[in-house]
């Protein structure tokens, strides 16, 4: 190798590795896909290796490409850190941090809490992405992910936030107009509101099926808030955590004081990005915010 690779070529390499196609990488970087292809070709020529297997379905990393990833990501992280220091951001935080989170947690816990963070760091911009389908850490759609289903492999830092209890709720009108529920087996004869289980959601969202094997779903949605509204309107029973169920007094708990299913909420981020101060500040803020509010997640607190 006669010369060091161009950093812009490595930046393009990371985008293609994360997104899987040159067209998506071009969109993310704001450049033509032909430029993406040309930079990948040049990087491979500079390194005298093949970094990607080109297929109709997209680009997949070769062993050489996999080996280059951690080095390129360390360079990316070092550059971001250097930019922070060179423009004095070590004193005043500035820039954006993208956070992916379950819908209810993001809208009703994280979003209101961000007012305090904004007062402390007015130039720090948190881009909140509350979605049923979690955005990807692998493709760097977000820098921080709050999830029930944390990554089990890779260069990520993962920390437990809290346990989350789920119980069964319904509207007072539904309770009063349907057969009484005295024990868990009675719910099999009732209507349910639930997620759309089409393979796009983690299996950890299949709470109802742990309570009754064949729930009679009459309304489904990718949105937990839409499910809550449907149940509050009297459509059926719904499995909710306390922070969603207690948004208003229009639902009653079918099994008061009982947690029927418990999940664990995690926070995850690429290890290299946590060396960047603004990402680390948002990470710490979210952990502190959730740890201070156990009553929003647990039935008996």
C-alpha positions, 0 to 999 in steps of 0.5 A: 500500500503506497498511501493511507486511505482517504478518510472520506472513502472510509466514511463511505465504507462504513455507510455501505457496511451499515446500510447494505446498499450503495443507494441507501449509503448515498442517500444517508451521505447526500452523494450520488450512488456512483460516487459511493461505488467509485469510493469503495472501488478506490478503497479496495484498490488502495488496500489491495483487498475485496471489502464487499461481496456484490449481490443483487440484494446488496453489499455484504462484508467479506472477512477483510471488510469485517476486519476493517470495521472496528478500525474505521469506527475508531477513526470515526469516533476519534474524529468526532471527539477531536471536533468536539475538543477543537471547537470548545465543545468540552465546555458547552455541549452542542450537536444532536443525539438520536434516541430510539425508544418504545412508543410509550416510554419515549412519548410519556417519559423521555419527551417530558423529561428532556425539558430539564436536559435542554435547560442544562444544555440548550445547544444539545439537540435530542432527536427522539424516535419513539417507534414500535419497530426499534430503529437500528444501532447497526446502521446507526439510525440512532446513537442510543437505543432503549429496548426490551430486546438488547443486542447480544453480540457486537461492540455495544455497551448495554445496561439494564434500566428497570423491570417493566410489569404488565397487567390486564386492563379494560374500561369500566364499561367493558367490565360491567357489561361482560362476564366477570373475571375472577381468575386468569383462565376466565380471560380466554372468553373475552375480547382483546386489543393487541399488537399486530404480530406480523414478524416485524416486532420482537417476540417479547411483545407477545405478552398476551400469549403468555397469559392465554394461548389463543387470545381473541383479538378484535383490534390490533395496532402497531401503536401501544397508545392506539391500543390503549385508546381502543381499550378505553373505548370498551373494545376489549382487554389489553395488556399494559404497563403502569406508565401507559395504563395510568395516563388517565383514569379511563381504565381499570386493572382486572387484577389489581396489584398483580403483575402478570408478566415482567419484562426488562428494559435496557439501554444500548449504544455503540461503545465508540460513540459513548466516548463522545461527550454529548452521547454520554450525557444523554445516556446518563440523563436517560438512565437517571430519569428512568431509575428515579421513577420505578412507580411508572414501571412496577405494579407494587412500588 
